[in-house]
Amino acid sequence: MWNPPSPELLNQVPRLYATERIPLKEKVIHLHFFIGGCDWYVAEYDGDDLFFGYAVLDDDFHNAEWGYFTLSELKDINIHGLEIDRDLYWKPTQAKEIERIKDWL
């Protein structure tokens, strides 16, 4: 994985279920990982390995969904030497303001 998140950055992400009463469109996305046409947006973190967020795989917006994925799974992805990257310029943003999410909420 390129640019893995630091423990300090991960500690800024709300814990799992801390935002469950917030509507999906209003959830704040704290981290963004990507490779090619795939994006993972992180809203919550268990403090160990498990994220809750939104995933778009291979630009397939019809099957994109909210769900769980792990940091270790993202770190293990390697496609002919290409690895997942963390968006270094990402600022916490509500889901409804993110182009790749907003039209599918």
Protein Blocks (a to p, Z undefined) as FASTA:
>chain_A
ZZiacfklmmmpccehklmmpcfklpccfbdcdehjbccddfbdehlmpccddddehhia
klgccddddfklmmmpcgehiacdddfkbccddfklgmklmmmZZ
